[in-house]
Amino acid sequence: MSRGPDERADAVVVGAGLTGLVAAVRLASTAGPGRRVVLLESGSEAGGRARTTEHDGYRLGLGPRALYRSTRKQLEALGVRVPGSAPDLAGALALRDGELHPGYAAAGPLMRTGLLSVRERVAVARLLALSGARSGRAGTDAARWLADRLPTERARQAAFAVLRISSYVGRPDMIGADALAAHFAEARRRVRYVDGGWRTVAEALLERAAALGVRLRTGVRAESVEGGATAYVTTAGGPGIRARAVVVAGLSPGAAGRLLERPGLADTAGRPLHTACLDVALSRLPDPARSLVFGVDEPLYLSVFSGTARLAPAGGAVLHLARYDDGTEPGAREVRARLYALLDSCQPGWREVLVHERFLPRITTMTALPEARLGGLAGRPGPAVPGRPGVFLAGDWVGPRGLLADAGVLSGVRAAQEAAARL
Ligand SMILES: Cc1cc2nc3c(=O)[nH]c(=O)nc-3n(C[C@H](O)[C@H](O)[C@H](O)COP(=O)(O)OP(=O)(O)OC[C@H]3O[C@@H](n4cnc5c(N)ncnc54)[C@H](O)[C@@H]3O)c2cc1C
């Protein structure tokens, strides 16, 4: 098939998930008018894992989503407002030994919880306040950090149950202590459930991108990216694109490595993190008092998102349940049964008021964990790719700051700035 003559652009962004959308908007606004910025997306629409689907007026994200402060600040700097509210953790329930107990995700309830002794409560409260030296955690995994700071296994389990909610990490030895502590510090500063779901953010970024003249091409897969004074992107079946700079945004280390012929990128990255999610729309919420549950001895979670953000028509509810990745992989059927059991116990009769449900057995929540053995956050690569001038990386595994979308957005902004400096 003829690919046609090469196209010319000032900059190309590969991938139109949240990271690529942020990178394209930042690039176009930094580079100024008249620059040609092309955004390539292999899927049929932009948004990537930040997509939200709609079912009879109910908005369902791909799993539970809380937007952290760093992401919000970066979005605001790009002219994108994030409407929504912060969930109230004070009413959260804790699931332990198959029973629901008053929770302890907020400071007040923690000091009253019957699940821990007074000594344990104080130690957990100190740890979650992140008091004490912050340095020296880079090569330490979170299990070691908890073991050093907490007196009993029960206290360690209880503390990690709270840390897990915002990090999605199912077992403490999977992640560097620096990354977990820094992320928890961020999550404590009021997260936001977004009105309309994360699609609201993706749509606002798309609007900004269009206003700045970014050319979005959906259904176009980049096949390879070469660096140089002029970088070059080949696309599946289409023309190649020559540009001064290319940002590879939101691809996993493996996918980015294949694009750049740099298999080493995957070899030096941590393992991916997956989550099993059950997304549910109900025409009525059977038990509003059981709206937020976190597992203590099992990596489970339930939250009625529509209690905090606008996601459902009047009287209806949108719930997200999850089983976090703890490396055990019990299998899709077993996990689904466990999530149904949690829903049965919290919202009895939910099947009679079911509008829509979606089970995602294994969605990628982080493409690569900042593991302690790889140096934690400090061990992640920067945007510049050695030996590939003009090519920059961004994503949830790039740069020394943030987890999840925070890492993507922060590295997306940085990659865009470095790319814009070449134009
Ligand atoms: C269940 C779940 C819960 C989450 N909860 C939170 C949360 O509470 N808070 C938080 O901050 N983050 C959360 N995240 C993470 C957050 O969703 C992601 O970090 C973010 O959406 C990733 O955006 P991205 O652009 O980096 O990657 P993606 O969204 O994966 O986008 C990459 C894009 O690149 C495209 N692409 C891939 N290859 C090519 C190619 N060769 N050519 C062209 N296009 C290509 C893909 O189609 C895709 O659209 C969660 C994720 C999941 C799955």
Ligand as a Chemical Component Dictionary entry (heavy atoms), coordinates in Angstrom:
data_LIG
# 
_chem_comp.id                   LIG 
_chem_comp.type                 NON-POLYMER 
_chem_comp.pdbx_formal_charge   0 
_chem_comp.three_letter_code    LIG 
# 
loop_
_chem_comp_atom.comp_id 
_chem_comp_atom.atom_id 
_chem_comp_atom.alt_atom_id 
_chem_comp_atom.type_symbol 
_chem_comp_atom.charge 
_chem_comp_atom.model_Cartn_x 
_chem_comp_atom.model_Cartn_y 
_chem_comp_atom.model_Cartn_z 
_chem_comp_atom.pdbx_ordinal 
LIG C1  C1  C 0 -8.949 1.295 37.354 1  
LIG C2  C2  C 0 -8.085 2.504 37.313 2  
LIG C3  C3  C 0 -8.193 3.451 38.307 3  
LIG C4  C4  C 0 -7.381 4.582 38.293 4  
LIG N1  N1  N 0 -7.526 5.506 39.269 5  
LIG C5  C5  C 0 -6.758 6.599 39.272 6  
LIG C6  C6  C 0 -6.911 7.576 40.266 7  
LIG O1  O1  O 0 -7.754 7.453 41.151 8  
LIG N2  N2  N 0 -6.102 8.670 40.229 9  
LIG C7  C7  C 0 -5.142 8.822 39.273 10 
LIG O2  O2  O 0 -4.426 9.821 39.298 11 
LIG N3  N3  N 0 -4.985 7.913 38.300 12 
LIG C8  C8  C 0 -5.760 6.817 38.282 13 
LIG N4  N4  N 0 -5.616 5.878 37.300 14 
LIG C9  C9  C 0 -4.538 6.057 36.334 15 
LIG C10 C10 C 0 -4.933 6.978 35.196 16 
LIG O3  O3  O 0 -6.158 6.568 34.643 17 
LIG C11 C11 C 0 -3.837 6.907 34.169 18 
LIG O4  O4  O 0 -2.599 7.257 34.764 19 
LIG C12 C12 C 0 -4.058 7.835 32.997 20 
LIG O5  O5  O 0 -5.379 7.846 32.526 21 
LIG C13 C13 C 0 -3.103 7.348 31.931 22 
LIG O6  O6  O 0 -3.099 8.246 30.846 23 
LIG P1  P1  P 0 -1.973 8.077 29.744 24 
LIG O7  O7  O 0 -2.268 9.050 28.709 25 
LIG O8  O8  O 0 -0.641 8.101 30.401 26 
LIG O9  O9  O 0 -2.152 6.581 29.204 27 
LIG P2  P2  P 0 -3.402 5.993 28.386 28 
LIG O10 O10 O 0 -4.666 6.501 28.936 29 
LIG O11 O11 O 0 -3.194 4.519 28.352 30 
LIG O12 O12 O 0 -3.231 6.613 26.956 31 
LIG C14 C14 C 0 -2.315 6.141 26.007 32 
LIG C15 C15 C 0 -2.946 6.363 24.633 33 
LIG O13 O13 O 0 -2.001 6.068 23.632 34 
LIG C16 C16 C 0 -2.654 5.376 22.595 35 
LIG N5  N5  N 0 -1.605 4.623 21.884 36 
LIG C17 C17 C 0 -0.926 3.541 22.325 37 
LIG N6  N6  N 0 -0.024 3.161 21.414 38 
LIG C18 C18 C 0 -0.124 4.018 20.367 39 
LIG C19 C19 C 0 0.561  4.134 19.117 40 
LIG N7  N7  N 0 1.545  3.303 18.764 41 
LIG N8  N8  N 0 0.196  5.140 18.283 42 
LIG C20 C20 C 0 -0.803 6.012 18.623 43 
LIG N9  N9  N 0 -1.477 5.930 19.796 44 
LIG C21 C21 C 0 -1.134 4.950 20.663 45 
LIG C22 C22 C 0 -3.667 4.506 23.318 46 
LIG O14 O14 O 0 -4.716 4.107 22.451 47 
LIG C23 C23 C 0 -4.142 5.449 24.412 48 
LIG O15 O15 O 0 -5.260 6.213 24.028 49 
LIG C24 C24 C 0 -6.428 4.755 37.274 50 
LIG C25 C25 C 0 -6.329 3.807 36.250 51 
LIG C26 C26 C 0 -7.146 2.699 36.264 52 
LIG C27 C27 C 0 -7.052 1.709 35.149 53 
# 
loop_
_chem_comp_bond.comp_id 
_chem_comp_bond.atom_id_1 
_chem_comp_bond.atom_id_2 
_chem_comp_bond.value_order 
_chem_comp_bond.pdbx_ordinal 
LIG C1  C2  SING 1  
LIG C2  C3  SING 2  
LIG C2  C26 DOUB 3  
LIG C3  C4  DOUB 4  
LIG C4  N1  SING 5  
LIG C4  C24 SING 6  
LIG N1  C5  DOUB 7  
LIG C5  C6  SING 8  
LIG C5  C8  SING 9  
LIG C6  O1  DOUB 10 
LIG C6  N2  SING 11 
LIG N2  C7  SING 12 
LIG C7  O2  DOUB 13 
LIG C7  N3  SING 14 
LIG N3  C8  DOUB 15 
LIG C8  N4  SING 16 
LIG N4  C9  SING 17 
LIG N4  C24 SING 18 
LIG C9  C10 SING 19 
LIG C10 O3  SING 20 
LIG C10 C11 SING 21 
LIG C11 O4  SING 22 
LIG C11 C12 SING 23 
LIG C12 O5  SING 24 
LIG C12 C13 SING 25 
LIG C13 O6  SING 26 
LIG O6  P1  SING 27 
LIG P1  O7  DOUB 28 
LIG P1  O8  SING 29 
LIG P1  O9  SING 30 
LIG O9  P2  SING 31 
LIG P2  O10 DOUB 32 
LIG P2  O11 SING 33 
LIG P2  O12 SING 34 
LIG O12 C14 SING 35 
LIG C14 C15 SING 36 
LIG C15 O13 SING 37 
LIG C15 C23 SING 38 
LIG O13 C16 SING 39 
LIG C16 N5  SING 40 
LIG C16 C22 SING 41 
LIG N5  C17 SING 42 
LIG N5  C21 SING 43 
LIG C17 N6  DOUB 44 
LIG N6  C18 SING 45 
LIG C18 C19 SING 46 
LIG C18 C21 DOUB 47 
LIG C19 N7  SING 48 
LIG C19 N8  DOUB 49 
LIG N8  C20 SING 50 
LIG C20 N9  DOUB 51 
LIG N9  C21 SING 52 
LIG C22 O14 SING 53 
LIG C22 C23 SING 54 
LIG C23 O15 SING 55 
LIG C24 C25 DOUB 56 
LIG C25 C26 SING 57 
LIG C26 C27 SING 58 
# 
